[in-house]
Structures are given as C-alpha cells and as structure tokens.
Amino acid sequence: MFNRLSIAVLMMLLILMAGCMKSSRVSRADLENFLADTNLSGGNLLSILESDGFTSVNENGETSDQIAIVLNTRPTSNVKITLKPATTDIKLNNASAGSPVNIVFKKRNWDTPQIVKVTAVDDSVIAQGVKSIAVTLSAKTADPFYSSIDYSDFDIDVEVIDASNRYFGDFVVYGFWGTDPFIMEKVSHLHIGYNSFDADGNISSAASGWIDKVDYCHRYGVKAIIGFDVGNSWGPMMDNADGSRTNFVSNLVQLLIDSGADGTDFDHENGPFGADYDALIIDCANAFAPYNFTVGADVYKYRHELASPGGLDYIDHLNLMAYDGAGHLEDMISHWKGEGASDDTIMCGMADGWSANNDQATAIAKTQLAIDNGYPGVWLFRTDMDTMDPATSLLQAIRDTLIDHYKSKTKTVKK
C-alpha cells in the first residue's frame, strides 16, 4: 500500500507530466504536491492513484488529468501493464485517441509510481454532456502473482465533460442550487448557497467553506455565485452610519477572492429599499470591477427595489422573479424597463421544480423571448428541484433551445 512506498525513491522519479511531456525531471515540490493530492485504491499487489480521488477531463480546451500506477511488492520478472480507453473520447500519454499504452515495472523500479496522462479529445459531436469512459487494465508477466490478478478490478472511470454550456456563447443560464452533472453541464452560472452577515457588515462563513463548491462549478465551466438572502440585517448594514456597508463590501470582496467565486447575488425581498440599497449595489460594482466579479439582485414586479440613476445602472443581473407564464414575465420586463433597467441586465426568470406554471413550453418561450430581445439570459429557481428527466426537465428545454440557436448561427456563418 501507499505507506510502504519509498519516499526516497519517489524523489528521484523521472516522469512525464502534463505540459512537460518531453524528457524532464520533475521537481521535488511538484511530486510532493501530486502525491499529497492523491487518493489511493487497489489491493495488496497494485495501487492506483488519482488526483483528488477522481479523474476528470473536459473536451473544451482538451484538458488533462493524471493517473499514477505503482506495484506494492517486488515482482520476480517484469510486469507490463496495458491501459486502454473504451472509446476515442480520450487519449493516454502521446498515443492516438482510444489507443492503448504500456507501462513496464522492473525489479529496480517496482515501487516507483508511473504517471499516465489522460487527455480529452474534442470531437465534432456537439454537447454530449457528461460521460464516464472506462480505461481497462491488463498485464503481461511471468510473475505468478501479478499474472493471476483480475485486472478488471482496477478499471478506471474517467469523467469526460462536453458541457452544453460551452455552446451558449454569452447567454447566461443561471441556476439556483444543485450539483448533479445533469444540472452542471446545462448552466453557465450557479448560485451555490446563501451566506449571512450582521449589522456591522461582518460575514459569517469563511471562504474555506466555499472553496470545494466553487472548484466543483469551475470543473464544469460554470461560474460560482455566493448569495445573501432575506434573513439578514440589511437596514443596519446598508445605512453605513458607522461604516458597516463599507465593511461589508470589503469583506465580500475578500470572500470572493479567497473562495475563488465569481460574484454575488442579493435576494433582498422584504426591504428596506431606497437609496441605501442603491448605494450597496453601486459600492459592490465599483469594488468588484478590478476582479470582474458580478453583482445580481432578485426583484419583483410593481416594487421599487432599485432606481435609475442608482443601482439599476450598476447591476449585472437583474433577476426577475417571474414564476408564472411568459405573459407575466413580459409585464415584469415592461415594469423594470420603465424603472430604467437596461436590456443588457434583464434576466428572464422561471420556476423550476416547484411551480406548476412553468413547464417545458414555458421555459422554451421565456428562453426564446430572451434570445429575440437580446436579454443576457434566463434564471431558474430552483434547479436542484429540476426533474432531470429530458422529457420534462426545464433545463433540458432551455439547453435544447440554445443548442438549436447555436446550430442555426453556425449554419449561417458557414454559408
């Protein structure tokens, strides 16, 4: 097992690393970091090490991941292990897509992990979603023990991502919660949860509590949004009489930097509103600008949460809580445009999973409304309640509408 490996030998390892595929010696620090970031699986004779405990690659950019294989006992003769992908969706080391590669363990290097680079292959098929591709192992050896292993026990599942969201262009599909790959590959932005603050502008949850969620979003090419909801001390924080709003904005910027998140959303529904709320949006937008963080606000119809001149002129996503049919959404858009909202901020809202008023036909209509009018996108509350059945899923309907739109644009360009 891993604790039987010789660290002294590992430090001398010559391996082929991602981005350094020509003969090169890996630094001690690189090797230590890789080994510190791996999970170990395997029986008494063989161990498989996967960084972060899984192997995931993305067709967008043809990204790579690494697998390490090591023997746990000295063999009596050479052990040649063959790894072969089940499909041409991935390639190993410098082999062609779907082709096998061999690694050989000898008596002198049996306890030195050998690295296999796994790379996604970007094919011509559009938006295949998330696939699991098996890499099978087999071996050839005269060693009686290593020749008797059932190597199918060591097959490696590689997650290959060909997310629909890569074909959305600048169109935003903003989801509220959920982590299933069915959701992740169909959204461009995901609200990953609510934080909280006190009257002095101090934020409760530390950045460390958000890092894994943010990293998971980025794995699928999704922007991660941290929100704040109605159950906070909005009035005392926003009035800034004692610098509380300034403190909050400073703390929020640091939270986003430290967590790696991409922006924030304010679900401030119960007031107070007015000049202080406008000032909060403006302060955030100005503080966020150097980092390209976004600021969004969830709003209703026939209320005056934000104004222009004011916060409406600085907001990135004005999330319209239009949970009924497309006609209700059009009324809400008219209201907010009358308040001074710009077309490039209007997010067409819909209820996902908890309202009988939003079905696939409604999702298609609202998505098409956004496309036809040049609005930045749609947002769904709540994506964690989506059916995840292609026949009824709102996310699927939105995805299909956007992919059809992408294909129509591509055909036009080719002509």
VMD Tcl script that draws the C-alpha trace (Angstrom):
set ca {
  {0.00 0.00 0.00}
  {0.96 3.64 -0.21}
  {2.62 3.73 3.20}
  {5.03 1.06 2.02}
  {6.35 3.23 -0.83}
  {9.86 4.54 -0.57}
  {9.72 8.34 -0.46}
  {13.45 8.44 -1.06}
  {12.97 6.62 -4.35}
  {9.96 8.75 -5.27}
  {12.02 11.89 -5.04}
  {14.27 10.56 -7.79}
  {11.37 9.71 -10.11}
  {11.57 10.71 -13.78}
  {8.01 11.09 -15.02}
  {6.15 12.62 -17.89}
  {3.94 15.38 -16.58}
  {1.17 17.36 -18.19}
  {2.73 20.27 -20.03}
  {6.21 18.73 -19.69}
  {5.91 15.73 -21.96}
  {9.50 15.85 -23.21}
  {12.14 14.17 -21.07}
  {12.33 16.29 -17.96}
  {12.98 15.76 -14.30}
  {10.04 16.58 -12.06}
  {10.86 18.83 -9.15}
  {10.63 17.52 -5.60}
  {7.93 20.10 -4.87}
  {5.81 19.03 -7.89}
  {6.00 15.38 -6.91}
  {5.22 16.08 -3.26}
  {2.23 18.20 -4.28}
  {0.91 15.49 -6.59}
  {1.28 12.73 -4.01}
  {-0.25 14.91 -1.30}
  {-3.27 15.49 -3.55}
  {-3.97 11.85 -4.44}
  {-6.26 9.13 -3.23}
  {-5.11 5.52 -3.25}
  {-7.08 2.48 -4.35}
  {-6.02 -1.08 -5.01}
  {-5.31 -4.44 -3.49}
  {-2.18 -5.91 -1.98}
  {-0.26 -6.05 -5.26}
  {-1.25 -2.96 -7.22}
  {-2.28 0.60 -6.38}
  {-3.96 3.27 -8.49}
  {-3.55 6.91 -7.53}
  {-5.96 9.53 -8.86}
  {-5.53 13.23 -8.14}
  {-8.41 14.46 -5.95}
  {-9.72 10.89 -5.87}
  {-11.20 11.04 -9.40}
  {-10.13 11.60 -13.00}
  {-11.96 14.30 -14.94}
  {-11.17 15.93 -18.30}
  {-13.01 18.44 -20.46}
  {-13.36 18.49 -24.25}
  {-13.45 22.28 -24.07}
  {-9.73 23.04 -24.26}
  {-8.88 19.33 -24.30}
  {-7.81 19.39 -20.67}
  {-5.76 16.67 -19.00}
  {-5.63 14.81 -15.72}
  {-3.18 12.24 -14.35}
  {-3.27 8.69 -13.06}
  {-0.39 7.06 -11.21}
  {0.12 3.31 -11.00}
  {2.54 1.51 -8.67}
  {3.25 -2.04 -7.60}
  {3.19 -2.84 -3.91}
  {5.56 -5.83 -3.93}
  {8.73 -6.59 -5.86}
  {7.93 -8.79 -8.89}
  {10.05 -11.79 -9.88}
  {10.03 -10.61 -13.50}
  {8.99 -7.55 -15.50}
  {5.33 -6.56 -15.34}
  {3.94 -4.85 -18.44}
  {0.60 -3.19 -17.75}
  {-1.55 -2.09 -20.67}
  {-4.12 0.67 -20.28}
  {-6.76 1.08 -22.97}
  {-9.61 3.60 -23.22}
  {-13.01 2.16 -24.08}
  {-13.67 4.91 -26.66}
  {-11.90 7.60 -28.65}
  {-13.18 10.30 -26.28}
  {-9.80 10.28 -24.51}
  {-6.16 9.58 -25.26}
  {-3.39 8.39 -22.97}
  {0.06 9.98 -22.96}
  {1.07 10.61 -26.60}
  {-0.95 7.76 -28.08}
  {-3.78 8.41 -30.50}
  {-7.36 8.63 -29.25}
  {-8.62 5.31 -27.92}
  {-5.28 3.58 -28.36}
  {-3.57 1.55 -25.60}
  {-0.37 2.50 -23.81}
  {2.04 0.29 -21.90}
  {4.00 0.87 -18.71}
  {6.64 -1.56 -17.51}
  {7.69 -2.23 -13.92}
  {11.03 -3.89 -13.30}
  {12.71 -5.15 -10.18}
  {14.54 -1.85 -9.75}
  {11.52 0.47 -10.17}
  {8.56 -1.60 -8.95}
  {7.77 0.86 -6.12}
  {8.07 4.00 -8.25}
  {4.68 5.31 -9.46}
  {4.40 5.69 -13.21}
  {2.27 8.56 -14.45}
  {-0.25 8.24 -17.26}
  {-1.62 11.46 -18.71}
  {-5.31 11.35 -19.67}
  {-6.48 13.97 -22.20}
  {-9.96 14.71 -23.56}
  {-10.42 14.64 -27.33}
  {-12.67 17.36 -28.70}
  {-14.77 15.67 -31.37}
  {-17.31 17.04 -33.83}
  {-20.34 15.97 -31.81}
  {-21.96 18.95 -30.07}
  {-22.86 18.98 -26.38}
  {-22.70 15.32 -25.41}
  {-22.96 16.22 -21.74}
  {-21.00 14.27 -19.13}
  {-19.79 10.77 -19.98}
  {-17.98 8.11 -17.98}
  {-15.32 6.40 -20.08}
  {-13.61 3.28 -18.78}
  {-9.87 2.72 -19.02}
  {-9.24 -1.01 -18.74}
  {-6.07 -2.59 -17.41}
  {-4.40 -5.84 -18.40}
  {-0.92 -7.23 -17.76}
  {1.70 -9.50 -19.23}
  {4.25 -11.05 -16.89}
  {5.89 -14.29 -15.84}
  {5.43 -13.39 -12.20}
  {2.96 -15.91 -10.75}
  {1.24 -13.40 -8.52}
  {0.92 -10.46 -10.93}
  {-0.19 -12.83 -13.69}
  {-3.06 -14.07 -11.51}
  {-4.65 -10.65 -10.76}
  {-8.12 -9.92 -12.11}
  {-7.19 -6.56 -13.63}
  {-10.81 -5.70 -14.33}
  {-10.97 -4.83 -10.62}
  {-8.69 -1.90 -11.41}
  {-10.60 -0.35 -14.33}
  {-10.54 3.43 -14.08}
  {-13.61 5.58 -14.79}
  {-12.76 8.87 -16.47}
  {-15.31 11.68 -16.43}
  {-15.34 13.35 -19.85}
  {-17.17 16.68 -19.96}
  {-18.60 18.10 -23.17}
  {-20.83 20.61 -21.46}
  {-23.76 22.17 -23.27}
  {-22.85 25.49 -21.64}
  {-19.77 25.86 -23.85}
  {-22.11 26.43 -26.81}
  {-24.22 29.11 -25.11}
  {-21.86 31.93 -26.02}
  {-22.54 34.91 -23.76}
  {-26.04 33.71 -22.94}
  {-26.45 33.15 -19.20}
  {-28.34 30.18 -17.76}
  {-28.36 30.97 -14.07}
  {-29.29 28.10 -11.77}
  {-30.16 28.08 -8.11}
  {-28.50 25.16 -6.30}
  {-27.92 21.54 -7.26}
  {-24.76 19.57 -8.01}
  {-25.82 16.75 -10.31}
  {-23.78 16.67 -13.56}
  {-27.12 16.84 -15.43}
  {-27.53 20.33 -13.95}
  {-23.92 21.43 -14.06}
  {-23.38 20.98 -17.78}
  {-26.56 22.91 -18.63}
  {-25.97 26.06 -16.58}
  {-23.43 28.81 -17.04}
  {-23.81 30.29 -13.54}
  {-24.83 28.55 -10.33}
  {-25.95 30.06 -7.04}
  {-24.09 27.75 -4.64}
  {-25.72 28.88 -1.38}
  {-26.54 31.71 1.00}
  {-24.08 33.36 3.34}
  {-25.05 35.74 6.12}
  {-23.88 39.00 7.69}
  {-24.54 41.05 10.80}
  {-25.45 44.70 11.33}
  {-21.77 45.67 11.30}
  {-21.16 44.10 7.90}
  {-19.25 41.08 9.18}
  {-19.77 37.99 7.01}
  {-20.38 34.74 8.86}
  {-19.00 31.94 6.71}
  {-15.28 31.83 5.96}
  {-14.03 31.44 2.41}
  {-12.71 27.97 3.19}
  {-16.27 26.71 3.44}
  {-16.96 27.64 -0.17}
  {-13.80 26.54 -1.97}
  {-14.89 22.97 -2.78}
  {-18.23 24.19 -4.14}
  {-16.51 26.82 -6.27}
  {-13.96 24.32 -7.60}
  {-16.77 21.92 -8.48}
  {-18.51 24.62 -10.52}
  {-15.33 25.56 -12.35}
  {-14.73 21.90 -13.23}
  {-17.82 22.15 -15.46}
  {-17.07 25.64 -16.78}
  {-19.70 27.19 -14.51}
  {-19.36 30.50 -12.66}
  {-20.00 30.19 -8.92}
  {-22.22 32.78 -7.20}
  {-22.46 33.27 -3.42}
  {-25.73 34.84 -2.26}
  {-27.30 36.67 0.67}
  {-31.00 36.30 1.44}
  {-33.82 37.95 3.32}
  {-32.79 36.78 6.79}
  {-30.05 39.35 7.30}
  {-29.65 42.77 8.94}
  {-29.98 44.66 5.67}
  {-31.09 48.03 7.07}
  {-28.40 48.50 9.74}
  {-25.68 47.17 7.41}
  {-26.66 49.38 4.46}
  {-27.09 52.72 6.23}
  {-23.32 52.99 6.69}
  {-23.62 55.40 9.60}
  {-20.82 53.55 11.32}
  {-19.08 52.28 8.18}
  {-20.98 48.98 8.23}
  {-21.72 48.95 4.48}
  {-18.12 49.78 3.65}
  {-17.02 46.97 5.95}
  {-19.44 44.54 4.32}
  {-18.28 45.33 0.80}
  {-14.64 44.97 1.81}
  {-15.37 41.64 3.50}
  {-17.35 40.44 0.49}
  {-14.55 41.25 -1.94}
  {-12.11 39.30 0.22}
  {-14.55 36.38 0.48}
  {-14.86 36.19 -3.31}
  {-11.11 36.43 -3.79}
  {-10.29 33.79 -1.19}
  {-13.01 31.34 -2.27}
  {-12.42 31.79 -5.99}
  {-16.11 32.60 -6.56}
  {-17.22 34.77 -9.47}
  {-19.82 37.06 -7.98}
  {-22.69 37.62 -5.58}
  {-26.48 37.75 -5.63}
  {-28.73 39.71 -3.28}
  {-32.11 38.13 -2.53}
  {-33.27 41.20 -0.62}
  {-37.05 40.95 -0.86}
  {-38.52 42.49 2.29}
  {-36.89 45.90 2.45}
  {-35.86 48.43 3.39}
  {-35.02 49.60 -0.11}
  {-34.33 53.10 -1.37}
  {-31.06 55.00 -1.52}
  {-29.15 52.69 0.82}
  {-29.83 49.63 -1.34}
  {-28.80 51.54 -4.44}
  {-25.63 52.59 -2.65}
  {-24.87 48.96 -1.74}
  {-25.14 47.87 -5.39}
  {-23.00 50.80 -6.54}
  {-20.34 50.18 -3.88}
  {-20.17 46.49 -4.77}
  {-19.97 47.16 -8.50}
  {-17.12 49.62 -8.03}
  {-15.23 47.32 -5.66}
  {-15.81 44.29 -7.92}
  {-14.65 45.95 -11.13}
  {-10.90 45.15 -10.80}
  {-11.73 41.46 -10.31}
  {-14.58 41.11 -12.86}
  {-16.93 39.89 -10.14}
  {-20.64 40.24 -10.91}
  {-23.43 41.58 -8.73}
  {-27.04 40.47 -9.12}
  {-30.33 41.28 -7.42}
  {-33.59 39.32 -7.31}
  {-36.59 41.61 -7.87}
  {-40.37 41.53 -8.15}
  {-42.87 43.43 -10.25}
  {-44.51 46.67 -9.05}
  {-41.88 47.38 -6.45}
  {-39.08 49.85 -6.48}
  {-36.13 47.98 -5.00}
  {-33.63 49.81 -7.21}
  {-33.66 53.05 -9.16}
  {-32.04 54.80 -12.10}
  {-30.00 56.86 -11.63}
  {-28.81 54.45 -8.95}
  {-28.27 50.74 -8.52}
  {-30.01 49.82 -11.78}
  {-27.18 51.49 -13.66}
  {-24.57 49.26 -11.97}
  {-26.29 45.87 -11.71}
  {-25.05 42.96 -13.85}
  {-28.00 40.61 -13.43}
  {-31.48 41.89 -12.65}
  {-33.14 38.58 -11.82}
  {-36.86 38.93 -12.46}
  {-38.83 36.62 -10.18}
  {-41.45 35.91 -12.86}
  {-42.62 32.47 -11.83}
  {-45.84 32.39 -13.86}
  {-46.26 32.28 -17.62}
  {-44.43 34.23 -20.31}
  {-47.10 36.96 -20.22}
  {-46.32 37.69 -16.57}
  {-42.64 37.91 -17.47}
  {-43.34 40.41 -20.25}
  {-45.31 42.58 -17.81}
  {-42.43 42.49 -15.36}
  {-39.90 43.39 -18.06}
  {-42.07 46.34 -19.06}
  {-42.23 47.49 -15.43}
  {-38.48 47.34 -14.88}
  {-37.62 48.94 -18.19}
  {-39.94 51.73 -17.10}
  {-37.88 52.00 -13.91}
  {-34.76 52.48 -16.03}
  {-33.36 48.96 -16.29}
  {-31.12 48.33 -19.26}
  {-31.84 45.47 -21.66}
  {-28.40 44.00 -21.03}
  {-29.25 43.32 -17.36}
  {-32.67 41.68 -17.64}
  {-32.67 38.01 -16.62}
  {-35.88 36.21 -17.54}
  {-36.99 34.19 -14.52}
  {-38.89 30.95 -14.20}
  {-39.82 28.46 -11.50}
  {-38.03 25.15 -11.84}
  {-39.45 22.20 -9.96}
  {-41.85 23.87 -7.56}
  {-44.45 25.69 -9.64}
  {-47.00 24.09 -11.95}
  {-46.99 27.25 -14.06}
  {-43.59 26.60 -15.60}
  {-43.34 23.61 -17.91}
  {-41.06 22.92 -20.86}
  {-43.22 25.01 -23.21}
  {-42.97 27.98 -20.83}
  {-39.21 27.50 -20.46}
  {-38.79 27.49 -24.23}
  {-40.98 30.59 -24.62}
  {-39.05 32.53 -21.96}
  {-35.69 31.46 -23.37}
  {-36.72 32.45 -26.88}
  {-38.01 35.77 -25.54}
  {-34.57 36.47 -24.09}
  {-32.82 35.47 -27.33}
  {-35.11 37.53 -29.55}
  {-34.80 40.67 -27.41}
  {-31.09 40.46 -26.72}
  {-31.51 39.95 -22.97}
  {-28.48 38.34 -21.31}
  {-30.19 35.15 -20.19}
  {-32.62 33.22 -18.01}
  {-32.55 32.21 -14.38}
  {-34.24 29.33 -12.62}
  {-35.37 28.90 -9.03}
  {-34.70 26.12 -8.13}
  {-32.52 23.94 -10.33}
  {-31.93 21.42 -7.55}
  {-35.63 20.57 -7.92}
  {-35.45 20.09 -11.69}
  {-36.82 16.70 -12.74}
  {-33.56 15.81 -14.56}
  {-35.73 13.80 -16.94}
  {-35.13 15.05 -20.51}
  {-38.84 14.65 -21.24}
  {-39.91 17.11 -18.54}
  {-36.80 19.00 -17.41}
  {-36.84 22.78 -17.76}
  {-33.06 22.78 -18.01}
  {-33.25 20.32 -20.89}
  {-35.77 22.51 -22.71}
  {-33.56 25.58 -22.27}
  {-30.48 23.64 -23.33}
  {-32.17 22.31 -26.48}
  {-33.41 25.79 -27.41}
  {-29.93 27.25 -27.04}
  {-28.21 24.41 -28.91}
  {-30.68 24.81 -31.78}
  {-29.91 28.53 -31.77}
  {-26.16 27.79 -31.80}
  {-26.55 25.38 -34.73}
  {-28.62 27.87 -36.71}
  {-25.96 30.55 -36.22}
  {-23.21 28.12 -37.22}
  {-25.00 27.19 -40.42}
  {-25.49 30.86 -41.25}
  {-21.79 31.56 -40.76}
  {-20.79 28.57 -42.95}
  {-22.99 29.83 -45.81}
}
mol new
graphics top color blue
foreach p $ca { graphics top sphere $p radius 0.5 }
foreach p [lrange $ca 0 end-1] q [lrange $ca 1 end] { graphics top cylinder $p $q radius 0.2 }
display resetview
